[in-house]
Amino acid sequence: MYCKYLKHLLDFTIVLCVLVVIWPILLVIIIWLHFANKGAGVFFTQERPGKNGKIFNVLKFKSMTDERDKDGKLLPDNQRLTRIGRFIRSTSIDELPQLFNVIKGDMSLIGPRPLVTIYLPYYNEKEKHRHDVRPGITGWAQVNGRKSITWEQKLAYDIDYVNNMSFWLDVKIFFLTVYKVFKRENVGVGVDVIDFDDYRIAQWQAMGRQDLVDKARERGNR
């Protein structure tokens, strides 16, 4: 009952109430980012797979400028990351626009984090079940280590959530998220975490599955 009907209704109601309260704060952040990002825009969108693998555009506050070198190439991420960008990442404020994804029905407050679409071919059959539910702004993996655990562990937590989703588990994840955000625990601002596709290719190489490695590299060259 909760998973099928009440969860989305509860998400919608909570987010609507939150937006009514925090819209002045969002407005200040938007104005601040407008100047800090030097004309690069305020929002960042990217395609992500949602429930049943349906692709949607996830929305975030943009934390980087679009500054380029003399050859027209974007500067390294650490050079384009602004001071306010570092702040909104470290406090997870950059995730707030995803409240509108929840209103649209693309996301839930709690669920597996939506990952980039290029990772889709790298999930095994069990891991694909993370897309059986709406992705979340926060999730079971995020409150159990986030960037300090391996991809294998993250995906295992996602599947554990899908298999055991309940109102009380969502409440637990919500309060753990609030606690960790205030502690700024496992919240990084860098980009040094290995990509999932590289992680899985390295696993396949160790297993001697050159056929899978070749297919992955072929996809990357298209």
Beta strands, then each sheet from edge to edge (+ up, - down):
strand 1: 43-49
strand 2: 55-61
strand 3: 108-110
strand 4: 136-138
sheet 1: 1+ 2-
sheet 2: 3+ 4+
end
